[in-house]
Each structure stands twice: as structure tokens, then as C-alpha cells.
Amino acid sequence: MDQQRPSRRLETLALVAAGGFLGSIARYGVALLVPGLAGTFVVNATGSAALGYVLYTATTTERIPRRVRLLAATGFLSSYTTYSTFALETLGVHPVVGLANVIGSYACGFGAALFGRRIALGGRRWR
């Protein structure tokens, strides 16, 4: 268990909660603009790219402070992306479409995370 001071635990909780609120509102907005499988694909792909950028930058540089990481990655992006909707929507379509959705979503998610990492590096190659 994390041995944070009570004030720091409260700050952490508030940052994650605020980010989660904003991420869920953004997710809902995308669902209104792009309903169904396509909207879920969009949020998971863009969320993977953003998460790749934020976490890689946060772990390799000092450019993203702890508070921003908590708000953006743990809060916002965790609520913005959605595995449960992905799974439910995939089960509701023809098996061939579902299989294509799973393969495409995972391939694009990993690719997007790598893209976010590449952006964090400023376009430079990594080792």
C-alpha cells in the first residue's frame, strides 16, 4: 500500500476523479458523433496514442509532472478508452465483422501506442 500523506492521497484521488469525469464526458461526446463500433475504435486508437505519449514521456523525461500524469493518464484516458464497450459491441455483430474488429482494434491500439511513443521522442528512433 502506498504510504502517502493523507493530503497527498486526497490530491491524487481528486486528480484521478477529475480526469475520469472529463474522460467519460469526452467518450460520450465521441459516441454521439461516431456511434457504434467506429466510435469505440476511434476512442481506443486515439486514447492508445495519447497514453503511449504521456506514459513514455513521463517515464523517460521530467516533462510531464506526476499531477499531470495522474489527471491525464490514470484519470482521463482510463475513462476515455473502453474495453467493456469494445467487447460488448464486438459480440453484437456478425462473427466475421467481430473478428475483424478485434484484430483491427488490437493492431491499431498497439500501433497507436507506438506512434505516441514516437511523438514523445520528437520523431527520433528509440533503442
FENSUL-V177777 format. One record per pair of residues at least 24 apart in sequence whose C-alpha atoms are under 10 Angstrom apart, sorted by sequence separation. I is the first residue (numbers start at 1). J is the second residue. D is the distance in Angstrom with one decimal. If there is no record, write none. Layout:
# FENSUL-V177777
i = <I:I>
j = <J:J>
d = <D:D>
This chain:
# FENSUL-V177777
i = <23:51:47:51:50:51:47:48:47:48:51:46:47:47:44:47:48:43:46:47:46:47:44:45:43:44:43:44:42:43:44:40:41:40:41:40:44:40:40:40:41:40:39:40:23:37:38:19:22:23:27:36:37:40:19:20:22:23:26:27:30:36:37:16:19:20:24:25:26:37:15:16:18:19:20:23:24:27:28:37:15:16:17:18:19:20:22:23:24:26:27:36:37:12:15:16:17:18:19:20:21:22:23:24:25:26:27:36:12:15:16:19:20:21:22:23:24:25:26:27:37:11:14:15:16:19:20:23:24:37:13:14:15:16:17:18:19:20:22:23:24:52:56:63:12:13:16:17:18:19:20:21:22:23:24:52:55:56:11:12:15:16:17:19:20:21:49:52:53:54:57:61:15:16:19:20:37:41:45:48:49:52:53:56:57:60:61:14:15:19:37:41:44:45:48:49:51:52:53:55:56:57:60:12:13:16:17:44:45:46:47:48:49:50:51:52:53:54:55:56:57:58:12:16:38:41:42:45:46:48:49:50:51:52:53:54:56:57:37:41:44:45:48:49:52:53:56:57:40:41:44:45:47:48:49:50:51:52:53:54:55:56:42:43:45:46:47:48:49:50:51:52:53:54:41:42:45:46:48:49:50:52:53:37:41:44:45:48:49:52:53:47:49:50:46:49:50>
j = <47:76:73:77:77:78:76:77:77:78:81:77:78:79:77:80:81:77:80:81:81:82:80:81:80:81:81:82:81:82:83:80:81:81:82:82:86:83:84:85:86:86:86:87:71:85:86:68:71:72:76:85:86:89:69:70:72:73:76:77:80:86:87:67:70:71:75:76:77:88:67:68:70:71:72:75:76:79:80:89:68:69:70:71:72:73:75:76:77:79:80:89:90:66:69:70:71:72:73:74:75:76:77:78:79:80:81:90:67:70:71:74:75:76:77:78:79:80:81:82:92:67:70:71:72:75:76:79:80:93:70:71:72:73:74:75:76:77:79:80:81:109:113:120:70:71:74:75:76:77:78:79:80:81:82:110:113:114:70:71:74:75:76:78:79:80:108:111:112:113:116:120:75:76:79:80:97:101:105:108:109:112:113:116:117:120:121:75:76:80:98:102:105:106:109:110:112:113:114:116:117:118:121:74:75:78:79:106:107:108:109:110:111:112:113:114:115:116:117:118:119:120:75:79:101:104:105:108:109:111:112:113:114:115:116:117:119:120:101:105:108:109:112:113:116:117:120:121:105:106:109:110:112:113:114:115:116:117:118:119:120:121:108:109:111:112:113:114:115:116:117:118:119:120:108:109:112:113:115:116:117:119:120:105:109:112:113:116:117:120:121:116:118:119:116:119:120>
d = <9.9:9.8:9.2:6.8:7.8:9.0:9.3:8.3:5.9:9.9:9.9:9.4:8.3:9.6:9.2:6.9:7.9:9.3:9.4:5.8:8.5:9.3:7.9:8.4:6.6:5.0:5.6:6.6:9.1:7.7:8.1:9.7:9.2:7.8:9.3:7.2:8.6:8.8:10.0:7.1:7.8:6.2:9.7:10.0:9.7:8.8:10.0:9.5:9.5:8.6:9.6:9.1:7.3:8.6:9.9:9.9:9.5:9.8:8.7:9.4:9.4:9.2:10.0:9.1:7.8:7.8:9.4:9.4:9.7:9.8:7.0:9.7:9.7:4.7:8.6:7.1:7.4:7.5:8.4:6.4:8.3:9.3:9.4:6.9:6.0:9.3:8.2:4.1:8.8:8.8:4.9:7.1:7.5:9.4:9.2:5.7:7.9:9.4:8.1:7.8:7.7:6.0:6.0:8.7:8.7:6.4:7.2:9.7:7.6:6.1:5.2:7.5:4.2:7.1:9.1:7.3:5.1:7.9:9.7:8.5:9.9:8.6:9.5:4.9:8.1:4.0:4.6:4.9:5.3:9.3:8.9:8.6:8.7:8.6:9.1:6.9:4.0:7.5:8.0:4.3:8.5:9.8:9.4:10.0:7.0:9.5:6.0:6.2:7.7:7.7:6.9:7.5:8.1:8.1:9.6:9.1:9.7:9.6:9.9:8.5:8.8:4.2:8.5:8.6:5.1:9.2:9.4:9.7:9.4:9.9:9.3:9.5:7.0:7.5:7.9:7.7:10.0:8.3:7.4:8.7:7.5:7.5:7.2:8.1:7.6:9.4:9.9:9.5:9.4:9.3:9.5:9.8:7.6:8.9:5.6:8.5:9.0:4.3:8.3:9.2:5.8:10.0:9.5:10.0:9.3:9.3:9.8:9.2:9.4:9.4:8.4:7.3:8.0:8.1:6.7:6.4:7.9:7.8:8.3:9.1:9.3:9.4:9.9:9.8:9.3:8.7:9.3:6.1:8.2:8.5:4.3:7.3:9.8:7.4:4.1:8.2:9.6:5.6:7.9:6.3:8.7:5.1:5.6:4.4:4.6:4.8:6.7:7.8:9.2:9.7:6.6:8.5:8.3:4.9:7.1:8.9:7.1:5.1:7.6:9.9:9.2:8.6:9.8:9.9:8.5:7.0:8.4:8.6:6.1:5.8:8.7:8.6:6.6:7.7:8.7:9.8:6.0:8.7:9.0:4.4:8.7:8.9:5.2:9.9:8.8:9.1:8.1:7.6:7.7:8.2:8.7:9.6:9.6:9.6:9.2:9.1:9.8>
